[in-house]
Amino acid sequence: MKRFTVRNSPVHGKGVFALRPLRAGEILVEYKGKRIRWRQAVQAHLAKGRSGHTFFFGLSDGRVIDGARGGNSARWLNHACEANCQAFEVDGRVFIEVARDVGPGEELFIDYGLQVDEPADEATREEYACRCGANRCRGTMLDVN
């Protein structure tokens, strides 16, 4: 039985939604896409006008998975400050794991924890504004730690 689907999200664009109950600890999906170097990712980002919207997932070896090229439905996971899923990396592969029990119809989220090279000024925070609506929403998809 199919576990999730992609459809329009009230948070942002498309989102991933549970079709059946999902249990904490369950591996949901691998984040797929073309592996590129950060330099290529930055160049591609700048070529698109530097919008905050990308499908990049940074790897510990300095490369990036570009979910826009050869990616799968995992690229549609939206950000939430109180996410119900989490990402982890094993041998250069990124997996999405359910962090708490989820019911059918619930949107699935990860905390993007984005990082930028320059200090996050007001324009940068606005570019990466969070719309999750969580009680403890920090107002940004940026990692504030």
QUIFENHU-V46650 format. One record per helix or strand. SS is the DSSP state (a for helix, b for strand). FROM is the first residue (numbers start at 0). TO is the last residue. Records with the same first field share a line. If there is no record, write none. Layout:
SS=FROM-TO / FROM-TO
//
This chain:
b=3-7 / 13-17 / 21-21 / 26-30 / 33-36 / 55-57 / 62-65 / 77-78 / 84-89 / 92-97 / 101-101 / 106-109 / 113-113 / 128-128 / 139-139 / 141-141
a=37-46 / 72-75 / 121-126
//
